[in-house]
């Protein structure tokens, strides 16, 4: 009876771990997205400055 309990615990831990990792990945992706947005904005503003 002890093995199934350990297996359940392990799978729950893995699931939790996976969820945490996916959350971190989402955070990183949004950070990267924000950086890209900022870069785009700066690039555009530089273009505007050079045009005027």
Phi and psi in degrees as a GROMACS rama.xvg file:
@    title "Ramachandran Plot"
@    xaxis  label "Phi"
@    yaxis  label "Psi"
@TYPE xy
-75.7002  -31.5337  UNK-2
-63.0288  -48.5211  UNK-3
-57.7903  -39.0256  UNK-4
-61.8302  -46.6817  UNK-5
-60.6713  -42.2513  UNK-6
-62.1643  -44.2104  UNK-7
-60.604  -46.8279  UNK-8
-59.407  -44.6765  UNK-9
-62.4155  -44.1533  UNK-10
-66.3812  -36.6302  UNK-11
-65.5512  -42.0739  UNK-12
-62.4343  -43.6342  UNK-13
-61.481  -42.3595  UNK-14
-62.5189  -46.4469  UNK-15
-60.1847  -45.1322  UNK-16
-58.3346  -46.2968  UNK-17
-61.4069  -43.5495  UNK-18
-62.1189  -44.3848  UNK-19
-61.7989  -44.2203  UNK-20
-61.9748  -45.3626  UNK-21
-63.4116  -35.9846  UNK-22
-64.4978  -43.1246  UNK-23
-62.0769  -43.0085  UNK-24
-61.1884  -43.5328  UNK-25
-60.658  -42.802  UNK-26
-60.0126  -47.3981  UNK-27
-61.4366  -43.0119  UNK-28
-61.4072  -43.1698  UNK-29
-66.8529  -36.0733  UNK-30
-61.4033  -48.1607  UNK-31
-61.1476  -42.6347  UNK-32
-60.6922  -44.9525  UNK-33
-62.2549  -41.2624  UNK-34
-62.5841  -43.1618  UNK-35
-63.1461  -42.1098  UNK-36
-59.9484  -46.477  UNK-37
-61.5981  -42.8763  UNK-38
-60.8698  -46.6009  UNK-39
-58.2035  -45.9891  UNK-40
-61.0512  -46.1201  UNK-41
-63.6034  -42.3927  UNK-42
-60.4234  -44.4678  UNK-43
-63.9  -44.5894  UNK-44
-65.2837  -35.42  UNK-45
-64.3911  -43.0227  UNK-46
-59.8822  -44.2761  UNK-47
-62.5401  -44.1383  UNK-48
-61.3647  -43.2993  UNK-49
-70.7324  -28.3263  UNK-50
-73.1928  -36.8879  UNK-51
